[in-house]
Amino acid sequence: MTPSQAEDALRAVVGPDALLCTDGSGALRTAAAELGVTSKSVVVGYDGRVGEGFYYVQTVNDYHEQFNFWVNRQLRGVSTKRLPSYLARMRLWE
């Protein structure tokens, strides 16, 4: 993902008073700076958890991994224009 793609994706959902927690993505840090949003990068710990104090992004990483597994195993790929309905269907099945 490029910084401009990240900025486009975040613009509509992240407000100026938000704190964007990332796992070290340079594109997300750059996008946060362009949007005027505070960002916090957390690193992977020795136990595999991505967190620092109460800053925690492992839940998002886990959901992304589950979604990729589901899409590739059950659907054999995903159409970008139908991504919202795929996400909704996955939430219902969980």
Protein Blocks (a to p, Z undefined) as FASTA:
>chain_A
ZZklmmmmmmmmmcfkbccddehiaklmmmmmmnopacddddddfkopacehjacfklmm
mmmmmmmmmmmmmnopacfklmmmmmmmmmmmZZ
